[in-house]
Amino acid sequence: MEKRRIGIMGGTFDPIHIGHLVIAEAVYETYRLDKVLFIPASSPPHKPGVKVAPALHRYVMTVLATVGHPAFSVSDIEMRRPGPSYSYDTVRALRQEMGDGCEFFFILGTDAAKELGTWNNVDELLDLCHFVAATRPGTQRAVDDVIKQFGEKGQAKIHPLSTPELAISATDIRKRIQTGRSVRFILPEQVEAYIKKEGLYR
């Protein structure tokens, strides 16, 4: 029996934006995934001391952004677990929860891929799932270097995927909101409305 193919889109999602959704859709389509799970980090380990919006707000925004896609859903698995949100713990928990009938594809951008060597238990993580690294023009070499770093396991488990180029960052979005500039077409409408309603990033 063919395994179910599950995408995992982890991140701070502070806030989730169109760039995240475009990458998730590209991987969903290319790798013929059955489902993409968006997992907001409760306590991002790579952002110590950096102030992020409360996890509940980031979770709700992620739900609002993905609700219209039949194969996208949001998990609060990292919000339910105390301590830093390590991907290794998350993928291990998902494998236990969903069983051996699933194959996991962890979706990440080039910047996250470049830091893969610093991730907690990354060698064991590569045994548990594939990684799909979204590349933009000019970033392919950086991902190739990461694949080389992990040798044969990198060749087998880390896959670059060229995705539409969208120069969007959550940092820029937060600055735009702080300075009263437009975020229309950068954020899903429901997310923009939620940010206004809750007074986030002011």
C-alpha positions in Angstrom: 0.0 0.0 0.0 1.3 3.4 -0.9 2.2 5.7 2.0 0.4 8.9 2.6 2.6 11.8 1.8 2.4 14.5 4.5 4.0 18.0 4.2 5.2 19.8 7.3 5.4 23.6 7.1 7.0 24.8 10.4 7.7 28.4 11.2 7.2 31.3 13.5 4.4 32.7 11.2 4.7 36.1 12.7 2.7 36.7 10.6 2.0 34.0 8.0 2.1 35.6 4.5 1.5 34.9 0.8 5.2 33.7 0.4 4.6 30.9 2.9 1.4 29.8 1.1 3.0 29.9 -2.4 5.9 27.7 -1.3 3.5 25.2 0.5 1.4 25.0 -2.7 4.4 24.4 -4.9 5.6 21.5 -2.8 2.1 20.2 -2.4 1.7 20.0 -6.2 5.2 18.9 -7.1 5.5 16.1 -4.6 1.8 15.1 -4.9 1.3 15.5 -1.1 -1.9 14.3 0.5 -1.8 17.0 3.1 0.3 19.9 4.3 0.4 20.5 8.1 1.3 24.1 9.1 2.9 24.1 12.6 3.4 27.4 14.3 6.4 27.3 16.7 5.4 28.0 20.3 9.0 28.9 21.3 11.2 29.2 18.3 14.7 27.9 19.3 16.5 30.0 16.6 15.0 33.2 17.9 16.2 33.4 21.6 15.4 36.7 23.1 13.5 37.9 20.0 10.0 39.2 20.8 7.3 37.4 18.8 3.5 37.7 18.9 1.8 35.3 21.4 1.5 31.8 20.0 -2.3 31.8 20.1 -2.4 34.8 17.7 0.1 33.2 15.4 -2.0 30.0 15.4 -5.3 31.8 14.7 -3.7 33.7 11.8 -2.3 30.5 10.3 -5.8 28.9 10.5 -7.3 31.9 8.8 -4.7 31.8 6.0 -5.1 28.1 5.2 -8.8 27.5 5.8 -9.8 27.8 2.2 -7.4 25.0 1.0 -8.8 21.5 1.3 -5.4 19.9 1.8 -3.9 22.5 4.2 -4.5 22.2 8.0 -2.9 23.6 11.1 -1.5 21.7 14.1 -1.0 23.0 17.6 1.4 20.2 18.5 4.3 22.6 19.4 2.0 24.9 21.4 1.0 21.9 23.5 4.6 21.0 24.3 6.7 23.0 26.8 10.2 24.2 26.1 11.9 25.1 22.8 10.0 23.9 19.6 12.5 21.5 18.2 11.5 20.0 14.8 13.1 16.7 15.8 10.6 16.3 18.7 7.7 17.4 16.5 8.4 15.0 13.6 9.0 12.1 16.0 5.7 12.9 17.8 3.9 13.1 14.4 5.3 9.7 13.3 4.1 8.1 16.5 0.7 9.8 16.1 0.2 9.0 12.4 1.9 5.7 12.1 4.3 4.0 9.6 1.8 4.5 6.8 3.0 8.1 6.3 6.1 9.7 4.6 7.0 13.2 5.8 8.3 16.1 3.7 9.6 19.0 5.8 9.2 22.3 3.8 11.6 25.1 4.4 13.0 28.2 2.7 16.6 28.7 1.7 17.6 30.7 4.8 16.3 27.9 7.1 18.0 25.3 4.9 21.4 27.1 5.3 21.1 26.7 9.1 20.2 23.0 8.9 23.5 21.9 10.3 22.8 23.8 13.6 19.4 22.1 14.1 18.8 19.9 17.1 19.5 16.1 16.3 19.5 16.9 12.6 21.1 13.6 11.6 18.3 11.7 13.3 15.8 14.1 11.8 17.0 13.3 8.3 16.3 9.6 9.1 12.7 10.5 9.9 11.7 12.8 7.0 12.6 14.3 3.7 13.4 18.0 3.4 12.2 20.2 0.5 14.2 23.4 0.3 12.4 26.1 -1.7 15.0 28.0 -3.9 14.8 31.3 -5.6 17.1 32.6 -8.4 20.6 32.8 -7.0 20.0 30.6 -4.0 20.4 27.1 -5.5 24.2 26.9 -4.8 23.6 27.6 -1.0 21.2 24.6 -0.9 23.6 22.4 -2.9 26.3 23.2 -0.3 23.9 22.0 2.5 23.2 18.8 0.6 27.0 18.2 0.2 27.5 18.9 4.0 25.3 15.9 4.8 26.9 13.5 2.2 24.9 10.5 1.0 22.1 11.2 3.4 21.8 14.8 2.1 21.7 13.5 -1.5 18.9 11.1 -0.5 16.9 13.3 1.8 17.3 17.0 0.9 15.6 18.1 -2.3 15.8 21.6 -3.8 12.7 23.0 -5.5 12.6 26.1 -7.6 9.6 28.2 -6.4 8.2 31.6 -7.6 10.3 34.5 -6.4 8.5 36.5 -3.8 10.6 39.0 -1.9 8.4 39.0 1.2 9.5 38.8 4.8 7.6 38.8 8.0 10.0 41.4 9.4 9.2 43.8 6.5 5.4 43.2 7.0 5.7 44.1 10.7 7.6 47.3 9.9 5.0 48.2 7.3 2.2 47.8 9.9 4.1 49.8 12.5 4.5 52.7 10.0 1.0 52.5 8.7 2.0 51.3 5.2 -0.2 48.9 3.1 0.2 45.1 3.4 -2.6 44.4 0.9 -1.8 41.5 -1.4 1.2 40.5 0.8 -1.1 39.0 3.5 -4.3 37.0 3.0 -7.2 39.3 3.6 -8.4 37.4 6.7 -5.0 37.7 8.3 -4.8 41.4 7.6 -8.3 41.9 9.1 -7.3 39.9 12.2 -4.1 41.9 12.7 -6.1 45.1 12.6 -8.8 43.8 14.9 -6.3 42.6 17.5 -4.0 45.6 17.1 -0.9 43.4 16.5 2.5 44.8 15.5 1.6 48.4 16.4 
